[in-house]
């Protein structure tokens, strides 16, 4: 499995207020594609600079749950599009 999360930009981002998720496309050693996601909360520090954290308060719990639902939907759409493209390649003889 190749860890490209540090090398590549996310394929998509989903945001609800100050909490956001990044969706990362990964390729396993066998060539299969899968997706991971990270969730973070943005805030301003004492100096007024934006920072991010991976910890959440109770007040964030419902937003994180809603965001996870949106991420699930988005990843499934990405997977469906990829599957449809691979089926089209096979149908027209473009598969490698």
KESE-630554 format. One record per atom (N, C-alpha, C): residue number from 1; residue in three letters; atom name; x, y, z. Coordinates in nm, 3 decimals. Atoms other than C-alpha are relative to their C-alpha. Example, Ala and Ser with C-alpha at 12.3 -4.5 7.8 and 13.67 -1.06 7.14 Angstrom:
// residues 2
[r 1,"ALA","N",[0.089,-0.119,0.000]]
[r 1,"ALA","CA",[1.230,-0.450,0.780]]
[r 1,"ALA","C",[0.090,0.120,0.000]]
[r 2,"SER","N",[-0.082,-0.119,-0.006]]
[r 2,"SER","CA",[1.367,-0.106,0.714]]
[r 2,"SER","C",[-0.077,0.109,0.073]]
END
This chain:
// residues 96
[r 1,"UNK","N",[0.084,-0.118,0.000]]
[r 1,"UNK","CA",[0.000,0.000,0.000]]
[r 1,"UNK","C",[0.088,0.123,0.000]]
[r 2,"UNK","N",[-0.075,-0.123,0.009]]
[r 2,"UNK","CA",[0.130,0.342,-0.093]]
[r 2,"UNK","C",[-0.067,0.106,0.084]]
[r 3,"UNK","N",[0.057,-0.108,-0.080]]
[r 3,"UNK","CA",[0.081,0.624,0.155]]
[r 3,"UNK","C",[0.029,0.130,-0.071]]
[r 4,"UNK","N",[-0.019,-0.122,0.077]]
[r 4,"UNK","CA",[0.030,0.927,-0.067]]
[r 4,"UNK","C",[-0.069,0.120,0.064]]
[r 5,"UNK","N",[0.070,-0.111,-0.061]]
[r 5,"UNK","CA",[-0.160,1.143,0.180]]
[r 5,"UNK","C",[0.093,0.117,0.026]]
[r 6,"UNK","N",[-0.093,-0.110,-0.025]]
[r 6,"UNK","CA",[0.153,1.345,0.254]]
[r 6,"UNK","C",[0.055,0.057,-0.130]]
[r 7,"UNK","N",[-0.057,-0.042,0.127]]
[r 7,"UNK","CA",[0.252,1.373,-0.114]]
[r 7,"UNK","C",[-0.101,0.069,-0.090]]
[r 8,"UNK","N",[0.102,-0.049,0.092]]
[r 8,"UNK","CA",[-0.075,1.455,-0.288]]
[r 8,"UNK","C",[-0.107,0.080,0.073]]
[r 9,"UNK","N",[0.112,-0.075,-0.055]]
[r 9,"UNK","CA",[-0.362,1.691,-0.238]]
[r 9,"UNK","C",[-0.121,-0.091,0.010]]
[r 10,"UNK","N",[0.123,0.081,-0.007]]
[r 10,"UNK","CA",[-0.698,1.550,-0.132]]
[r 10,"UNK","C",[-0.080,0.014,-0.129]]
[r 11,"UNK","N",[0.083,-0.004,0.121]]
[r 11,"UNK","CA",[-0.939,1.464,-0.413]]
[r 11,"UNK","C",[-0.126,0.082,0.022]]
[r 12,"UNK","N",[0.117,-0.081,-0.030]]
[r 12,"UNK","CA",[-1.218,1.648,-0.235]]
[r 12,"UNK","C",[0.006,0.046,0.145]]
[r 13,"UNK","N",[0.015,-0.050,-0.138]]
[r 13,"UNK","CA",[-1.303,1.847,0.077]]
[r 13,"UNK","C",[-0.148,0.027,0.025]]
[r 14,"UNK","N",[0.137,-0.028,-0.042]]
[r 14,"UNK","CA",[-1.630,1.874,0.265]]
[r 14,"UNK","C",[0.010,0.081,0.128]]
[r 15,"UNK","N",[-0.010,-0.089,-0.116]]
[r 15,"UNK","CA",[-1.688,2.152,0.518]]
[r 15,"UNK","C",[-0.139,0.030,0.056]]
[r 16,"UNK","N",[0.118,-0.048,-0.072]]
[r 16,"UNK","CA",[-1.954,2.229,0.777]]
[r 16,"UNK","C",[0.051,0.096,0.107]]
[r 17,"UNK","N",[-0.049,-0.099,-0.095]]
[r 17,"UNK","CA",[-1.868,2.552,0.953]]
[r 17,"UNK","C",[0.151,-0.009,0.016]]
[r 18,"UNK","N",[-0.144,0.005,-0.028]]
[r 18,"UNK","CA",[-1.528,2.526,1.121]]
[r 18,"UNK","C",[0.058,-0.140,-0.001]]
[r 19,"UNK","N",[-0.045,0.139,0.006]]
[r 19,"UNK","CA",[-1.506,2.148,1.081]]
[r 19,"UNK","C",[-0.001,-0.046,-0.145]]
[r 20,"UNK","N",[-0.010,0.043,0.140]]
[r 20,"UNK","CA",[-1.387,1.999,0.754]]
[r 20,"UNK","C",[0.060,-0.140,-0.008]]
[r 21,"UNK","N",[-0.055,0.133,0.028]]
[r 21,"UNK","CA",[-1.299,1.663,0.605]]
[r 21,"UNK","C",[0.072,0.007,-0.134]]
[r 22,"UNK","N",[-0.074,0.015,0.125]]
[r 22,"UNK","CA",[-1.040,1.588,0.339]]
[r 22,"UNK","C",[-0.009,-0.146,-0.042]]
[r 23,"UNK","N",[0.012,0.136,0.053]]
[r 23,"UNK","CA",[-1.087,1.283,0.116]]
[r 23,"UNK","C",[0.125,-0.027,-0.084]]
[r 24,"UNK","N",[-0.127,0.036,0.063]]
[r 24,"UNK","CA",[-0.770,1.108,0.000]]
[r 24,"UNK","C",[-0.017,-0.128,-0.082]]
[r 25,"UNK","N",[0.002,0.118,0.085]]
[r 25,"UNK","CA",[-0.741,0.862,-0.289]]
[r 25,"UNK","C",[0.130,-0.077,0.021]]
[r 26,"UNK","N",[-0.116,0.087,-0.024]]
[r 26,"UNK","CA",[-0.507,0.570,-0.220]]
[r 26,"UNK","C",[-0.001,-0.114,-0.101]]
[r 27,"UNK","N",[-0.012,0.116,0.087]]
[r 27,"UNK","CA",[-0.378,0.288,-0.437]]
[r 27,"UNK","C",[0.076,-0.108,0.075]]
[r 28,"UNK","N",[-0.063,0.114,-0.067]]
[r 28,"UNK","CA",[-0.299,-0.050,-0.286]]
[r 28,"UNK","C",[0.104,-0.062,-0.092]]
[r 29,"UNK","N",[-0.104,0.067,0.077]]
[r 29,"UNK","CA",[-0.008,-0.265,-0.399]]
[r 29,"UNK","C",[-0.054,-0.081,-0.116]]
[r 30,"UNK","N",[0.059,0.079,0.109]]
[r 30,"UNK","CA",[-0.245,-0.474,-0.612]]
[r 30,"UNK","C",[-0.068,0.088,-0.105]]
[r 31,"UNK","N",[0.055,-0.093,0.098]]
[r 31,"UNK","CA",[-0.354,-0.161,-0.800]]
[r 31,"UNK","C",[-0.142,0.045,0.027]]
[r 32,"UNK","N",[0.137,-0.039,-0.032]]
[r 32,"UNK","CA",[-0.695,-0.132,-0.638]]
[r 32,"UNK","C",[-0.001,0.136,0.070]]
[r 33,"UNK","N",[0.015,-0.133,-0.057]]
[r 33,"UNK","CA",[-0.816,0.213,-0.538]]
[r 33,"UNK","C",[-0.092,-0.005,0.120]]
[r 34,"UNK","N",[0.089,-0.018,-0.114]]
[r 34,"UNK","CA",[-0.964,0.304,-0.202]]
[r 34,"UNK","C",[0.016,0.142,0.050]]
[r 35,"UNK","N",[0.001,-0.138,-0.050]]
[r 35,"UNK","CA",[-1.035,0.623,-0.013]]
[r 35,"UNK","C",[0.008,0.002,0.152]]
[r 36,"UNK","N",[-0.006,-0.030,-0.143]]
[r 36,"UNK","CA",[-0.950,0.753,0.334]]
[r 36,"UNK","C",[-0.046,0.142,0.020]]
[r 37,"UNK","N",[0.034,-0.140,-0.028]]
[r 37,"UNK","CA",[-1.059,1.070,0.503]]
[r 37,"UNK","C",[0.054,0.041,0.136]]
[r 38,"UNK","N",[-0.041,-0.060,-0.127]]
[r 38,"UNK","CA",[-0.941,1.300,0.778]]
[r 38,"UNK","C",[-0.099,0.110,0.034]]
[r 39,"UNK","N",[0.089,-0.106,-0.046]]
[r 39,"UNK","CA",[-1.150,1.538,0.986]]
[r 39,"UNK","C",[0.080,0.091,0.092]]
[r 40,"UNK","N",[-0.069,-0.095,-0.088]]
[r 40,"UNK","CA",[-1.019,1.854,1.149]]
[r 40,"UNK","C",[-0.089,0.120,0.029]]
[r 41,"UNK","N",[0.072,-0.120,-0.044]]
[r 41,"UNK","CA",[-1.147,2.160,1.331]]
[r 41,"UNK","C",[0.097,0.116,-0.008]]
[r 42,"UNK","N",[-0.086,-0.117,0.008]]
[r 42,"UNK","CA",[-1.006,2.503,1.253]]
[r 42,"UNK","C",[-0.035,0.097,0.113]]
[r 43,"UNK","N",[0.017,-0.102,-0.104]]
[r 43,"UNK","CA",[-0.957,2.774,1.513]]
[r 43,"UNK","C",[0.110,0.103,-0.013]]
[r 44,"UNK","N",[-0.102,-0.103,-0.003]]
[r 44,"UNK","CA",[-0.763,3.096,1.569]]
[r 44,"UNK","C",[0.073,-0.006,0.133]]
[r 45,"UNK","N",[-0.078,-0.002,-0.124]]
[r 45,"UNK","CA",[-0.480,3.097,1.818]]
[r 45,"UNK","C",[0.006,0.141,0.057]]
[r 46,"UNK","N",[-0.007,-0.130,-0.068]]
[r 46,"UNK","CA",[-0.394,3.385,2.054]]
[r 46,"UNK","C",[0.056,0.110,-0.090]]
[r 47,"UNK","N",[-0.060,-0.097,0.091]]
[r 47,"UNK","CA",[-0.192,3.554,1.778]]
[r 47,"UNK","C",[-0.089,0.030,-0.120]]
[r 48,"UNK","N",[0.092,-0.022,0.111]]
[r 48,"UNK","CA",[-0.488,3.540,1.539]]
[r 48,"UNK","C",[0.029,-0.084,-0.123]]
[r 49,"UNK","N",[-0.032,0.089,0.111]]
[r 49,"UNK","CA",[-0.337,3.271,1.319]]
[r 49,"UNK","C",[-0.091,-0.122,0.001]]
[r 50,"UNK","N",[0.084,0.120,0.009]]
[r 50,"UNK","CA",[-0.551,2.986,1.193]]
[r 50,"UNK","C",[0.083,-0.124,0.027]]
[r 51,"UNK","N",[-0.060,0.128,-0.034]]
[r 51,"UNK","CA",[-0.464,2.644,1.333]]
[r 51,"UNK","C",[-0.105,-0.108,-0.024]]
[r 52,"UNK","N",[0.096,0.108,0.010]]
[r 52,"UNK","CA",[-0.623,2.303,1.307]]
[r 52,"UNK","C",[0.026,-0.102,0.109]]
[r 53,"UNK","N",[-0.010,0.101,-0.105]]
[r 53,"UNK","CA",[-0.693,2.030,1.559]]
[r 53,"UNK","C",[-0.086,-0.120,-0.039]]
[r 54,"UNK","N",[0.076,0.122,0.025]]
[r 54,"UNK","CA",[-0.820,1.673,1.547]]
[r 54,"UNK","C",[-0.079,-0.041,0.123]]
[r 55,"UNK","N",[0.082,0.028,-0.118]]
[r 55,"UNK","CA",[-1.000,1.695,1.880]]
[r 55,"UNK","C",[-0.125,0.086,-0.007]]
[r 56,"UNK","N",[0.130,-0.065,0.012]]
[r 56,"UNK","CA",[-1.362,1.795,1.921]]
[r 56,"UNK","C",[-0.069,0.003,0.134]]
[r 57,"UNK","N",[0.079,-0.009,-0.123]]
[r 57,"UNK","CA",[-1.595,1.906,2.196]]
[r 57,"UNK","C",[-0.133,-0.070,-0.019]]
[r 58,"UNK","N",[0.132,0.060,0.008]]
[r 58,"UNK","CA",[-1.933,1.761,2.277]]
[r 58,"UNK","C",[-0.088,0.078,-0.097]]
[r 59,"UNK","N",[0.078,-0.083,0.092]]
[r 59,"UNK","CA",[-2.085,2.053,2.087]]
[r 59,"UNK","C",[0.030,-0.026,-0.146]]
[r 60,"UNK","N",[-0.038,0.032,0.137]]
[r 60,"UNK","CA",[-1.903,1.936,1.775]]
[r 60,"UNK","C",[-0.049,-0.138,-0.045]]
[r 61,"UNK","N",[0.029,0.141,0.029]]
[r 61,"UNK","CA",[-2.026,1.576,1.794]]
[r 61,"UNK","C",[-0.101,-0.017,-0.113]]
[r 62,"UNK","N",[0.102,0.016,0.104]]
[r 62,"UNK","CA",[-2.338,1.617,1.580]]
[r 62,"UNK","C",[0.051,0.049,-0.135]]
[r 63,"UNK","N",[-0.056,-0.050,0.126]]
[r 63,"UNK","CA",[-2.153,1.824,1.320]]
[r 63,"UNK","C",[0.097,-0.102,-0.059]]
[r 64,"UNK","N",[-0.093,0.103,0.047]]
[r 64,"UNK","CA",[-1.880,1.557,1.299]]
[r 64,"UNK","C",[-0.079,-0.118,-0.059]]
[r 65,"UNK","N",[0.083,0.110,0.051]]
[r 65,"UNK","CA",[-2.150,1.291,1.254]]
[r 65,"UNK","C",[-0.062,0.035,-0.135]]
[r 66,"UNK","N",[0.058,-0.042,0.128]]
[r 66,"UNK","CA",[-2.321,1.490,0.978]]
[r 66,"UNK","C",[0.107,0.007,-0.108]]
[r 67,"UNK","N",[-0.110,-0.008,0.095]]
[r 67,"UNK","CA",[-1.987,1.553,0.812]]
[r 67,"UNK","C",[0.042,-0.139,-0.045]]
[r 68,"UNK","N",[-0.034,0.138,0.035]]
[r 68,"UNK","CA",[-1.903,1.181,0.824]]
[r 68,"UNK","C",[-0.102,-0.058,-0.097]]
[r 69,"UNK","N",[0.105,0.045,0.092]]
[r 69,"UNK","CA",[-2.236,1.110,0.653]]
[r 69,"UNK","C",[0.022,0.059,-0.139]]
[r 70,"UNK","N",[-0.027,-0.064,0.129]]
[r 70,"UNK","CA",[-2.154,1.361,0.378]]
[r 70,"UNK","C",[0.123,-0.062,-0.067]]
[r 71,"UNK","N",[-0.121,0.063,0.053]]
[r 71,"UNK","CA",[-1.808,1.207,0.337]]
[r 71,"UNK","C",[-0.033,-0.138,-0.056]]
[r 72,"UNK","N",[0.040,0.132,0.046]]
[r 72,"UNK","CA",[-1.960,0.860,0.308]]
[r 72,"UNK","C",[-0.069,0.010,-0.136]]
[r 73,"UNK","N",[0.071,-0.020,0.126]]
[r 73,"UNK","CA",[-2.192,0.983,0.033]]
[r 73,"UNK","C",[0.096,0.038,-0.112]]
[r 74,"UNK","N",[-0.093,-0.046,0.102]]
[r 74,"UNK","CA",[-1.911,1.160,-0.152]]
[r 74,"UNK","C",[0.096,-0.112,-0.044]]
[r 75,"UNK","N",[-0.092,0.109,0.036]]
[r 75,"UNK","CA",[-1.672,0.862,-0.138]]
[r 75,"UNK","C",[-0.073,-0.105,-0.083]]
[r 76,"UNK","N",[0.077,0.098,0.080]]
[r 76,"UNK","CA",[-1.945,0.628,-0.265]]
[r 76,"UNK","C",[-0.021,0.050,-0.142]]
[r 77,"UNK","N",[0.015,-0.056,0.134]]
[r 77,"UNK","CA",[-2.005,0.864,-0.559]]
[r 77,"UNK","C",[0.132,-0.008,-0.077]]
[r 78,"UNK","N",[-0.131,0.012,0.064]]
[r 78,"UNK","CA",[-1.631,0.871,-0.634]]
[r 78,"UNK","C",[0.025,-0.144,-0.043]]
[r 79,"UNK","N",[-0.019,0.142,0.032]]
[r 79,"UNK","CA",[-1.619,0.490,-0.622]]
[r 79,"UNK","C",[-0.090,-0.044,-0.115]]
[r 80,"UNK","N",[0.092,0.034,0.108]]
[r 80,"UNK","CA",[-1.927,0.459,-0.844]]
[r 80,"UNK","C",[0.050,0.054,-0.134]]
[r 81,"UNK","N",[-0.051,-0.060,0.123]]
[r 81,"UNK","CA",[-1.776,0.697,-1.101]]
[r 81,"UNK","C",[0.122,-0.077,-0.050]]
[r 82,"UNK","N",[-0.119,0.077,0.038]]
[r 82,"UNK","CA",[-1.449,0.503,-1.099]]
[r 82,"UNK","C",[-0.040,-0.137,-0.057]]
[r 83,"UNK","N",[0.047,0.130,0.048]]
[r 83,"UNK","CA",[-1.633,0.172,-1.141]]
[r 83,"UNK","C",[-0.062,0.015,-0.140]]
[r 84,"UNK","N",[0.063,-0.022,0.130]]
[r 84,"UNK","CA",[-1.840,0.313,-1.429]]
[r 84,"UNK","C",[0.106,0.026,-0.108]]
[r 85,"UNK","N",[-0.106,-0.027,0.097]]
[r 85,"UNK","CA",[-1.525,0.441,-1.600]]
[r 85,"UNK","C",[0.075,-0.127,-0.035]]
[r 86,"UNK","N",[-0.073,0.125,0.028]]
[r 86,"UNK","CA",[-1.352,0.103,-1.565]]
[r 86,"UNK","C",[-0.086,-0.093,-0.085]]
[r 87,"UNK","N",[0.090,0.084,0.080]]
[r 87,"UNK","CA",[-1.657,-0.076,-1.706]]
[r 87,"UNK","C",[-0.004,0.052,-0.144]]
[r 88,"UNK","N",[0.001,-0.060,0.133]]
[r 88,"UNK","CA",[-1.662,0.167,-2.000]]
[r 88,"UNK","C",[0.128,-0.034,-0.073]]
[r 89,"UNK","N",[-0.129,0.036,0.062]]
[r 89,"UNK","CA",[-1.291,0.103,-2.065]]
[r 89,"UNK","C",[-0.002,-0.144,-0.047]]
[r 90,"UNK","N",[0.007,0.141,0.037]]
[r 90,"UNK","CA",[-1.354,-0.272,-2.067]]
[r 90,"UNK","C",[-0.090,-0.020,-0.122]]
[r 91,"UNK","N",[0.096,0.014,0.109]]
[r 91,"UNK","CA",[-1.652,-0.234,-2.299]]
[r 91,"UNK","C",[0.058,0.042,-0.133]]
[r 92,"UNK","N",[-0.056,-0.053,0.125]]
[r 92,"UNK","CA",[-1.456,-0.036,-2.556]]
[r 92,"UNK","C",[0.143,-0.045,-0.025]]
[r 93,"UNK","N",[-0.132,0.055,0.025]]
[r 93,"UNK","CA",[-1.133,-0.232,-2.525]]
[r 93,"UNK","C",[0.116,0.088,0.041]]
[r 94,"UNK","N",[-0.107,-0.091,-0.045]]
[r 94,"UNK","CA",[-0.935,0.044,-2.351]]
[r 94,"UNK","C",[0.069,-0.049,0.124]]
[r 95,"UNK","N",[-0.061,0.050,-0.123]]
[r 95,"UNK","CA",[-0.844,-0.170,-2.052]]
[r 95,"UNK","C",[0.142,-0.046,-0.031]]
[r 96,"UNK","N",[-0.140,0.039,0.018]]
[r 96,"UNK","CA",[-0.474,-0.237,-2.003]]
[r 96,"UNK","C",[0.021,-0.144,0.034]]
END
